Amino acid sequence: MPTLHACSLARLPETVAATQASHLVTLFTAGAAVRRPAAIEAERHLVLGVSDISSPMADHILPAEAHVRALLDFVRGWNRARPLVIHCYAGISRSTAALYIAACALQPERDEGGIASELRRASPSATPNRLLVEIADGLLGRQGRMITGIAGIGRGAEAFEGTPFHLALG
């Protein structure tokens, strides 16, 4: 069964190794250096230079439609033969938003609130970036249901770093 995994930068090498992932999504502040694990081929690694913000801030890149479109194109191109890992710096906000977006995009028949609840069970600290979710909701034609689903699980538990987790795709 295909799986989506989320983790922090610090846990990236071990998560890729443990899952034997074939694809990787990096959501990081533009210009930050991230070393791609050797097990991931360059063409199977999407890097999105975006800050973890939901409103404009000086010297930061606000998540935009182009970022979410790139994510959607990438996950739709994933063959699902081996896991896909998504990471950001802490594994709490950008990566969990991207994982939720991917799960909704790849399972259009599933209820958004159910996916959000599954996300919360898998990761008590997950606090998906609100703007990334809002943009994806519009692009996927979910009519606010993705936003409502994430609002329904509330803010995650306070943490410096999220514990790696996964969601299985049915």
Order of alpha helices (4+ residues) and beta strands (2+ residues): beta-alpha-beta-beta-alpha-beta-alpha-alpha-alpha-alpha-beta
